Amino acid sequence: KHAVPWRWGMVLSRYVLKEHVVPFVFGFSVIMFLLVVDLILQKMDLMLGKGIAPGVVLELFLLNTAWMIALAVPMAVLVATLMAFGRLSADGEISAMQALGVGVYRVILPVFLTGTTLAMGLVVFNDRVLPEFNYRARLLMGDIQRKRPTVALEDRSGIFIQDFANYRILIGDIDRRTSILKDILIYKYEAGGYPVSIAAETGRVQIDSESDEALVTLENGEWHRVDRADPDVYIRARFRKKSLRLGDAGRQLIRTMSHYRTDREMGLGAMLERVDAYQRDASALQAEAADSAGAALRRLLFEPGTERTAFGIVADLATKLRTDTAIRRHKLRQADRYRVEIHKKLSIPVACIVFVVIGAPLGIRVRGSSPAVGAGISIGFFLLWWLCLISGETLADRGYVSPWVAMWSPNFIVLACGSWLVFGTVLGWRFDQWGERPCAS
């Protein structure tokens, strides 16, 4: 009797990995297609009627593919593992390998190692490539909004827009189908005078092709102003239609640079430095608050004549402590936001390993089912993982749970939910069958 030769093991590993290639490419392609279609629907207004060059639109889409890849790879691993092991089991190849003395652990091992390699590569991708792509995508989107202010108008209802010289614009709502602006409030600032306020029920923004200026046509409104000659005179007038030239609409796309980066635009090293800086600031504020309290107490106890000013001293101390506490809480909250992003950059790649661990036994368990069953299980587990990740990020950003728990719990939850399904598969073999058994010579 002898164990399976090493050379056979290498052939087996290549064969098992080869079975994963097509499902992985298929799953990755489908997921990327769905994410790209969703992005196209969101950014459709940039391609239709906004005058943005096709090359710029393509660049924007390419820059947004980085975060899609970071999500698509783990899910493609789950799809590939389920489908590949499901086929091997359905065709009786797992049983044949078992009869030759090859345990299930030995079959899963090359896939596990490949998943680990993918996870390490994805960590590097999330640390080096993803932040740079996110940074460039944000800058490009800002440049597009500055080139076509109508894009900024249509995406920013409910807040004051200050992208036009001498104008401050507030839009209540926007009809996405017709691009009609509703409940418009405009403040027009004139040199040496009081601002003119204009309110209208509806309006529409257009671009003058000759002057390349943004024009807004207002309907059913009124304007208010103070007479320049006599500030005591207040003028109010109604109108059915009124047009305003907001200013240069920007025919050329001006590319800008910025040193500012958000947490999603930083690598792990830069974010760790930010966390350390916020922690130092919070500790300094805590020490300063203790010093202030001690100094106030010494004044009250040992300085003569403080009886009359005791209330003021205590009130000033309370105000300072409240302020320092609020600032310290803000610093700690910012540090937690960066910790969330740090753990997320690591936990998402580790999902590749988690999905291999649960995907292989689950694939064997659903061996007789159709591919739709495997796809459904993949989607179900991925949605569970994704919902836990998003919910955990929200809770951690608000300070309800620690960043570590929030970002790593999705992997543990999915692993736990898959374990009870896998347990039945484990019981299908004797425990000695999960290692290599001697085969008859």
C-alpha positions as CSV (number, residue, x, y, z in Angstrom):
1,K,0.0,0.0,0.0
2,H,1.2,3.5,-0.8
3,A,0.1,7.1,-0.8
4,V,-0.9,8.9,-3.9
5,P,2.4,9.8,-5.7
6,W,3.4,13.5,-5.7
7,R,3.4,13.6,-9.5
8,W,-0.3,12.5,-9.5
9,G,-1.0,15.2,-7.0
10,M,0.3,17.9,-9.3
11,V,-1.7,16.6,-12.2
12,L,-4.8,16.5,-10.0
13,S,-4.1,20.1,-8.8
14,R,-3.8,21.4,-12.4
15,Y,-7.0,19.5,-13.4
16,V,-9.0,20.9,-10.5
17,L,-7.8,24.5,-11.1
18,K,-8.5,24.1,-14.8
19,E,-12.1,23.4,-14.0
20,H,-12.3,26.7,-12.2
21,V,-11.0,28.9,-15.0
22,V,-14.2,29.1,-17.2
23,P,-16.6,29.5,-14.3
24,F,-14.4,32.2,-12.8
25,V,-14.1,34.1,-16.1
26,F,-17.9,33.7,-16.7
27,G,-18.8,34.9,-13.2
28,F,-16.3,37.8,-13.3
29,S,-17.6,38.9,-16.7
30,V,-21.3,38.8,-15.7
31,I,-20.7,40.7,-12.5
32,M,-18.6,43.4,-14.2
33,F,-21.2,43.7,-17.0
34,L,-24.0,44.3,-14.4
35,L,-21.9,46.9,-12.5
36,V,-20.9,48.7,-15.7
37,V,-24.6,48.8,-16.9
38,D,-25.6,50.3,-13.5
39,L,-22.9,52.9,-13.8
40,I,-23.9,53.7,-17.4
41,L,-27.5,54.3,-16.2
42,Q,-26.2,56.6,-13.5
43,K,-24.0,58.6,-15.8
44,M,-26.2,58.6,-18.9
45,D,-26.7,62.4,-18.7
46,L,-22.9,62.9,-19.3
47,M,-23.2,61.2,-22.6
48,L,-26.5,62.6,-23.9
49,G,-26.7,66.4,-24.5
50,K,-23.9,67.6,-22.3
51,G,-21.2,68.0,-24.9
52,I,-18.7,65.7,-23.1
53,A,-16.1,64.1,-25.4
54,P,-16.5,60.3,-25.8
55,G,-12.9,59.9,-24.7
56,V,-13.5,61.7,-21.4
57,V,-16.6,59.6,-20.8
58,L,-14.7,56.4,-21.5
59,E,-11.9,57.5,-19.2
60,L,-14.5,58.2,-16.4
61,F,-15.9,54.7,-16.9
62,L,-12.4,53.1,-16.9
63,L,-11.5,54.9,-13.7
64,N,-14.6,53.5,-12.0
65,T,-13.8,49.9,-13.0
66,A,-11.3,49.7,-10.1
67,W,-13.9,49.4,-7.4
68,M,-15.9,47.1,-9.6
69,I,-12.9,44.7,-9.8
70,A,-12.4,44.8,-6.1
71,L,-16.0,43.5,-5.6
72,A,-16.2,41.2,-8.6
73,V,-13.2,39.1,-7.8
74,P,-14.5,37.6,-4.5
75,M,-17.9,36.9,-6.0
76,A,-16.4,35.3,-9.0
77,V,-14.4,33.1,-6.7
78,L,-17.6,31.9,-5.0
79,V,-19.3,31.3,-8.4
80,A,-16.3,29.4,-9.8
81,T,-15.9,27.2,-6.7
82,L,-19.5,26.3,-6.5
83,M,-19.8,25.5,-10.2
84,A,-16.5,23.6,-10.5
85,F,-16.9,21.4,-7.4
86,G,-20.6,20.9,-8.3
87,R,-19.7,19.5,-11.7
88,L,-16.8,17.4,-10.3
89,S,-19.2,15.9,-7.8
90,A,-22.1,15.5,-10.3
91,D,-19.9,13.5,-12.7
92,G,-18.7,11.2,-9.9
93,E,-15.1,12.5,-10.1
94,I,-15.0,13.4,-6.4
95,S,-16.0,9.8,-5.6
96,A,-13.4,8.4,-8.1
97,M,-10.7,10.5,-6.5
98,Q,-11.8,9.3,-3.1
99,A,-11.6,5.7,-4.3
100,L,-8.0,6.3,-5.3
101,G,-7.2,7.5,-1.8
102,V,-7.4,11.3,-2.5
103,G,-9.2,13.0,0.3
104,V,-11.4,16.1,-0.2
105,Y,-8.9,18.2,1.7
106,R,-6.3,17.3,-1.0
107,V,-8.8,18.3,-3.8
108,I,-9.6,21.6,-2.2
109,L,-6.0,22.5,-1.3
110,P,-4.9,23.9,-4.7
111,V,-8.1,26.0,-4.9
112,F,-7.5,27.3,-1.3
113,L,-3.9,28.3,-2.2
114,T,-5.1,30.0,-5.4
115,G,-7.8,31.9,-3.4
116,T,-5.1,32.9,-0.9
117,T,-2.9,34.2,-3.8
118,L,-5.8,36.1,-5.2
119,A,-6.5,37.6,-1.8
120,M,-2.9,38.8,-1.4
121,G,-3.0,40.3,-4.9
122,L,-6.3,42.0,-4.2
123,V,-4.8,43.5,-1.0
124,V,-2.0,45.1,-3.1
125,F,-4.7,46.2,-5.7
126,N,-6.8,47.8,-3.0
127,D,-3.7,49.5,-1.5
128,R,-2.0,50.8,-4.6
129,V,-4.4,50.9,-7.6
130,L,-7.9,51.5,-6.2
131,P,-7.0,54.7,-4.2
132,E,-5.4,56.2,-7.3
133,F,-8.3,55.4,-9.6
134,N,-10.8,56.7,-7.0
135,Y,-8.8,59.9,-6.7
136,R,-8.6,60.5,-10.5
137,A,-12.2,59.6,-10.9
138,R,-13.3,62.2,-8.3
139,L,-11.1,64.9,-9.9
140,L,-12.4,64.1,-13.4
141,M,-16.0,64.3,-12.2
142,G,-15.4,67.6,-10.6
143,D,-13.8,68.9,-13.9
144,I,-16.9,67.7,-15.8
145,Q,-19.2,69.5,-13.4
146,R,-17.2,72.7,-13.8
147,K,-17.2,72.4,-17.6
148,R,-21.0,71.8,-17.7
149,P,-22.6,73.5,-14.7
150,T,-25.9,72.0,-15.7
151,V,-24.5,68.7,-14.5
152,A,-23.8,70.2,-11.1
153,L,-27.4,71.7,-11.0
154,E,-29.1,68.4,-11.8
155,D,-27.1,66.5,-9.2
156,R,-27.3,68.9,-6.3
157,S,-30.9,69.7,-5.5
158,G,-31.7,70.9,-1.9
159,I,-28.3,72.7,-1.3
160,F,-27.0,76.1,-2.3
161,I,-25.0,76.0,-5.6
162,Q,-22.1,78.5,-5.8
163,D,-20.5,77.4,-9.1
164,F,-21.6,80.5,-11.0
165,A,-20.0,84.0,-10.4
166,N,-22.4,86.4,-8.6
167,Y,-25.1,83.8,-8.2
168,R,-26.3,81.5,-5.4
169,I,-28.9,79.0,-6.5
170,L,-31.1,76.7,-4.5
171,I,-33.2,74.1,-6.3
172,G,-36.0,72.3,-4.5
173,D,-36.5,69.4,-6.8
174,I,-35.7,68.2,-10.3
175,D,-37.8,66.2,-12.8
176,R,-35.2,63.7,-14.0
177,R,-37.3,62.8,-17.1
178,T,-37.8,66.3,-18.4
179,S,-34.9,68.1,-16.6
180,I,-37.3,70.8,-15.3
181,L,-36.2,72.6,-12.2
182,K,-38.8,73.2,-9.5
183,D,-39.0,75.6,-6.5
184,I,-36.0,77.7,-7.5
185,L,-34.5,80.4,-5.4
186,I,-31.7,82.6,-6.8
187,Y,-29.6,85.3,-5.2
188,K,-27.9,87.6,-7.6
189,Y,-25.1,89.7,-6.2
190,E,-24.3,93.1,-7.8
191,A,-21.3,95.2,-7.1
192,G,-22.0,98.0,-4.7
193,G,-25.6,97.0,-4.1
194,Y,-27.9,94.7,-2.2
195,P,-28.5,91.2,-3.6
196,V,-31.5,90.6,-5.7
197,S,-33.6,87.5,-4.7
198,I,-35.6,85.7,-7.4
199,A,-38.0,82.9,-6.7
200,A,-39.8,80.8,-9.4
201,E,-42.0,77.8,-9.5
202,T,-40.2,76.1,-12.5
203,G,-37.3,76.6,-14.7
204,R,-35.0,75.1,-17.3
205,V,-31.2,75.4,-17.9
206,Q,-29.9,75.6,-21.5
207,I,-26.5,76.4,-23.1
208,D,-26.2,79.3,-25.6
209,S,-24.2,77.7,-28.4
210,E,-22.9,81.1,-29.6
211,S,-21.7,82.7,-26.3
212,D,-21.2,79.4,-24.5
213,E,-23.1,80.7,-21.5
214,A,-25.5,78.9,-19.3
215,L,-29.0,80.3,-19.5
216,V,-31.8,79.7,-17.0
217,T,-35.4,80.4,-18.0
218,L,-37.7,80.9,-15.0
219,E,-41.5,80.7,-15.1
220,N,-44.2,82.0,-12.7
221,G,-42.1,83.8,-10.1
222,E,-41.2,87.1,-8.5
223,W,-38.1,89.1,-7.7
224,H,-37.2,91.3,-4.7
225,R,-34.6,94.0,-4.5
226,V,-33.7,97.2,-2.6
227,D,-33.5,100.4,-4.6
228,R,-29.9,101.4,-5.1
229,A,-30.7,105.1,-5.0
230,D,-32.9,104.9,-1.9
231,P,-32.3,101.8,0.4
232,D,-35.6,102.5,2.2
233,V,-37.5,101.6,-1.0
234,Y,-38.2,97.9,-1.4
235,I,-39.2,96.7,-4.8
236,R,-41.2,93.5,-5.5
237,A,-42.4,92.4,-8.9
238,R,-44.0,89.3,-10.4
239,F,-43.2,87.7,-13.8
240,R,-44.5,84.9,-16.0
241,K,-41.2,84.2,-17.7
242,K,-37.7,85.6,-17.0
243,S,-34.3,84.6,-18.4
244,L,-30.9,84.9,-16.6
245,R,-27.4,84.5,-18.0
246,L,-25.5,82.6,-15.3
247,G,-22.2,82.9,-17.0
248,D,-19.6,80.9,-18.9
249,A,-20.8,77.3,-19.4
250,G,-17.2,76.1,-20.2
251,R,-16.6,74.7,-23.7
252,Q,-13.1,73.3,-22.8
253,L,-12.6,70.7,-20.1
254,I,-9.9,72.0,-17.8
255,R,-8.1,69.3,-15.9
256,T,-7.2,70.1,-12.4
257,M,-5.0,68.7,-9.6
258,S,-5.6,68.5,-5.9
259,H,-3.5,67.3,-3.0
260,Y,-6.6,66.6,-0.9
261,R,-7.6,62.9,-0.8
262,T,-10.6,61.2,0.9
263,D,-10.2,58.0,2.9
264,R,-11.1,55.9,-0.2
265,E,-8.3,57.6,-2.1
266,M,-5.5,56.7,0.3
267,G,-3.3,53.7,0.7
268,L,-2.9,51.8,3.9
269,G,0.2,53.6,5.0
270,A,-1.3,57.1,4.5
271,M,-4.4,56.1,6.4
272,L,-2.4,54.7,9.3
273,E,-0.6,58.0,9.6
274,R,-3.9,59.8,9.7
275,V,-5.2,57.5,12.4
276,D,-2.0,58.1,14.5
277,A,-2.4,61.9,14.0
278,Y,-6.0,61.9,15.1
279,Q,-5.2,59.7,18.1
280,R,-2.4,62.1,19.2
281,D,-4.7,65.1,18.9
282,A,-7.4,63.3,20.9
283,S,-4.9,62.4,23.6
284,A,-3.5,66.0,23.7
285,L,-7.0,67.3,24.1
286,Q,-7.7,64.9,27.0
287,A,-4.5,66.0,28.7
288,E,-5.3,69.7,28.1
289,A,-8.8,69.2,29.6
290,A,-7.2,67.6,32.7
291,D,-4.7,70.5,33.0
292,S,-7.5,73.1,32.6
293,A,-9.6,71.4,35.3
294,G,-6.6,71.2,37.7
295,A,-5.7,74.9,37.1
296,A,-9.2,76.0,37.7
297,L,-9.4,73.9,40.9
298,R,-6.1,75.4,42.2
299,R,-7.4,79.0,41.5
300,L,-10.6,78.3,43.5
301,L,-8.7,76.7,46.4
302,F,-5.6,78.7,46.8
303,E,-5.9,82.1,45.1
304,P,-7.4,84.8,47.3
305,G,-10.4,86.8,46.1
306,T,-11.8,84.1,43.8
307,E,-15.1,83.8,45.8
308,R,-16.7,86.5,43.7
309,T,-15.6,85.0,40.4
310,A,-16.0,81.4,41.3
311,F,-19.1,81.0,39.2
312,G,-17.4,82.6,36.1
313,I,-14.4,80.3,36.6
314,V,-16.6,77.2,36.7
315,A,-18.7,78.4,33.8
316,D,-15.6,79.0,31.6
317,L,-14.2,75.6,32.6
318,A,-17.4,73.9,31.7
319,T,-17.5,75.6,28.3
320,K,-13.9,74.7,27.6
321,L,-14.5,71.1,28.7
322,R,-17.6,70.8,26.5
323,T,-15.7,72.2,23.5
324,D,-12.7,70.0,24.1
325,T,-14.9,66.9,24.5
326,A,-16.7,67.6,21.3
327,I,-13.5,68.2,19.4
328,R,-11.9,65.0,20.9
329,R,-15.0,63.0,20.0
330,H,-14.8,64.3,16.4
331,K,-11.1,63.4,16.2
332,L,-11.8,59.9,17.5
333,R,-14.7,59.5,15.0
334,Q,-12.4,60.6,12.1
335,A,-9.8,58.0,13.3
336,D,-12.5,55.3,13.3
337,R,-13.6,56.3,9.7
338,Y,-10.0,55.7,8.5
339,R,-9.9,52.4,10.5
340,V,-13.1,51.3,8.8
341,E,-11.5,51.8,5.4
342,I,-8.3,50.1,6.5
343,H,-10.1,47.0,7.7
344,K,-12.3,47.0,4.6
345,K,-9.3,47.0,2.3
346,L,-8.2,43.8,4.0
347,S,-11.5,42.1,4.7
348,I,-12.8,42.2,1.1
349,P,-9.8,40.3,-0.2
350,V,-10.0,37.8,2.6
351,A,-13.5,37.0,1.4
352,C,-11.8,35.2,-1.5
353,I,-10.5,32.6,1.0
354,V,-13.8,32.5,2.9
355,F,-15.8,31.8,-0.3
356,V,-13.4,29.0,-1.2
357,V,-13.8,27.4,2.2
358,I,-17.6,27.4,2.0
359,G,-18.0,27.2,-1.8
360,A,-16.2,23.9,-2.3
361,P,-18.2,21.8,0.2
362,L,-21.4,23.5,-0.9
363,G,-20.6,22.8,-4.5
364,I,-20.2,19.1,-3.6
365,R,-23.4,19.2,-1.7
366,V,-25.5,20.6,-4.6
367,R,-23.9,18.2,-7.1
368,G,-27.2,17.0,-8.7
369,S,-28.7,20.5,-9.0
370,S,-28.9,22.7,-12.1
371,P,-26.4,25.6,-12.6
372,A,-29.2,28.0,-11.6
373,V,-29.1,26.5,-8.1
374,G,-25.4,27.2,-7.8
375,A,-25.8,30.7,-9.1
376,G,-28.7,31.3,-6.7
377,I,-26.6,30.2,-3.7
378,S,-23.7,32.4,-4.9
379,I,-26.0,35.4,-5.1
380,G,-27.6,34.7,-1.8
381,F,-24.3,34.4,0.1
382,F,-22.8,37.4,-1.6
383,L,-25.8,39.5,-0.8
384,L,-25.6,38.4,2.8
385,W,-22.0,39.3,2.9
386,W,-22.5,42.6,1.1
387,L,-25.4,43.7,3.3
388,C,-23.4,42.9,6.4
389,L,-20.4,44.9,5.0
390,I,-22.5,48.0,4.2
391,S,-24.4,47.9,7.5
392,G,-21.2,47.4,9.5
393,E,-19.6,50.3,7.8
394,T,-22.6,52.6,8.6
395,L,-22.6,51.5,12.2
396,A,-18.8,51.9,12.6
397,D,-18.9,55.4,11.0
398,R,-21.5,56.4,13.6
399,G,-19.5,54.9,16.4
400,Y,-21.9,52.1,17.4
401,V,-19.5,49.3,16.8
402,S,-15.7,49.0,16.5
403,P,-14.3,49.2,13.0
404,W,-12.7,45.8,13.3
405,V,-15.9,44.1,14.3
406,A,-17.9,46.0,11.6
407,M,-15.6,45.0,8.7
408,W,-14.6,41.5,9.6
409,S,-18.0,40.3,10.9
410,P,-19.4,39.8,7.3
411,N,-16.7,37.1,6.6
412,F,-17.4,35.4,10.0
413,I,-21.2,35.6,9.5
414,V,-21.1,34.1,6.0
415,L,-18.6,31.5,7.1
416,A,-20.9,30.5,10.0
417,C,-24.0,30.4,7.8
418,G,-22.3,28.2,5.3
419,S,-20.9,26.0,8.0
420,W,-24.2,24.4,8.9
421,L,-24.8,23.6,5.2
422,V,-21.3,22.2,4.9
423,F,-21.6,20.1,8.1
424,G,-23.9,17.7,6.3
425,T,-21.3,17.3,3.6
426,V,-18.6,16.6,6.1
427,L,-20.8,13.9,7.6
428,G,-21.1,12.3,4.2
429,W,-17.5,11.0,4.7
430,R,-15.8,9.4,7.6
431,F,-13.3,11.8,9.0
432,D,-10.4,9.8,7.8
433,Q,-11.7,10.3,4.2
434,W,-11.0,14.0,4.4
435,G,-7.3,13.3,4.5
436,E,-5.3,11.1,2.1
437,R,-6.0,7.4,2.5
438,P,-3.7,4.6,1.4
439,C,-4.9,3.1,-1.8
440,A,-4.6,-0.5,-2.9
441,S,-1.5,-1.4,-4.8
